[in-house]
Amino acid sequence: MRLAIKPFLLSAFVFPGLGQLYKQDRKKGVLLLVSANLLLALLLLAGVMVLSQEYMTSIYPAALNGENTRVLLKQVISRPRFYVPAAIFLAIWGFAAMDAALAPSPPPEDKV
């Protein structure tokens, strides 16, 4: 039996699902990896969409300097289109870390 600290560290500090793969729970690990990657892509896409929309409506003729960038990032983070996928992503990450630490390893398969 492997220690539960390594799977927890893999899922908590590297990426969701890696702890499950380490514990050889392949179905759950792949499902968590795929869902976390899709949500991360959705989060980045939503952030870029809101960022470009806010830039075009509020700052466009001006140059994109440090102050304008801070204003844009505050506007992006305050939009539900951005924080809903972020909250779901963080929830999946937390679930993966806790599941990797607490769930028992599946029994080894017999090889004939």
C-alpha positions in Angstrom: 0.0 0.0 0.0 1.3 3.4 -0.9 1.3 6.4 1.4 -1.6 8.8 1.0 0.7 11.9 1.2 2.2 11.5 -2.3 -1.2 11.3 -4.1 -2.4 14.3 -2.1 0.6 16.3 -3.0 0.3 15.4 -6.6 -3.3 16.4 -6.8 -3.1 19.4 -4.5 0.1 21.1 -5.8 0.7 19.8 -9.3 -2.6 19.2 -11.1 -6.0 17.6 -10.3 -6.1 13.9 -11.1 -2.5 13.1 -10.9 -2.9 11.7 -7.4 -5.6 9.3 -8.6 -3.4 8.2 -11.4 -0.6 7.6 -8.9 -2.9 5.5 -6.8 -3.8 3.6 -10.1 -7.4 4.8 -10.1 -7.2 5.4 -13.9 -10.9 6.2 -14.6 -11.2 8.8 -12.0 -7.7 10.3 -12.7 -8.4 10.7 -16.4 -11.8 12.1 -15.8 -10.4 14.7 -13.3 -7.5 15.6 -15.7 -9.8 16.0 -18.7 -12.4 18.0 -16.8 -9.8 20.3 -15.1 -8.1 20.9 -18.5 -11.4 21.8 -20.2 -12.3 24.1 -17.4 -8.9 25.8 -17.5 -9.3 26.3 -21.2 -12.8 27.7 -20.7 -11.4 30.0 -18.0 -8.7 31.3 -20.2 -11.1 31.7 -23.2 -13.6 33.6 -21.0 -10.8 35.8 -19.6 -9.5 36.7 -23.1 -13.1 37.4 -24.4 -13.9 39.7 -21.5 -10.5 41.3 -21.6 -10.8 42.1 -25.3 -14.4 43.3 -24.9 -13.5 45.6 -22.0 -10.5 46.9 -23.8 -12.5 47.8 -26.9 -15.3 49.5 -25.0 -13.4 51.4 -22.3 -9.8 51.9 -23.2 -9.3 51.4 -26.9 -7.9 54.6 -28.2 -5.5 54.8 -25.3 -2.3 52.7 -25.1 -2.2 49.6 -23.0 0.0 50.6 -20.1 0.3 49.4 -16.5 -2.6 51.4 -15.1 -4.9 50.5 -18.0 -3.9 46.8 -17.5 -4.8 46.9 -13.8 -8.2 48.5 -14.6 -8.9 45.8 -17.3 -7.9 42.9 -15.0 -10.2 44.2 -12.2 -13.0 44.4 -14.7 -12.3 40.8 -16.0 -12.2 39.3 -12.6 -15.4 41.0 -11.5 -17.4 39.3 -14.3 -19.5 36.1 -13.7 -18.3 34.8 -17.1 -14.9 34.6 -15.5 -15.4 33.6 -11.9 -18.0 30.8 -12.5 -15.5 28.6 -14.4 -12.8 29.6 -11.9 -14.9 28.5 -8.9 -15.8 25.2 -10.6 -12.1 24.6 -11.4 -11.1 25.3 -7.8 -13.8 23.0 -6.6 -12.6 20.2 -8.8 -9.0 20.8 -7.7 -10.1 20.6 -4.0 -12.1 17.5 -4.6 -9.2 15.8 -6.4 -6.8 16.6 -3.6 -9.1 15.3 -0.8 -10.1 12.2 -2.8 -6.5 11.4 -3.5 -5.7 11.6 0.2 -8.8 9.9 1.6 -10.0 7.3 -1.0 -8.5 3.8 -0.7 -6.4 2.5 -3.5 -8.3 0.1 -5.8 -7.2 -3.6 -5.4 -4.5 -4.7 -7.7 -5.7 -6.6 -10.8 -4.6 -10.2 -11.2 -2.3 -10.7 -14.2 -2.6 -14.1 -15.8 
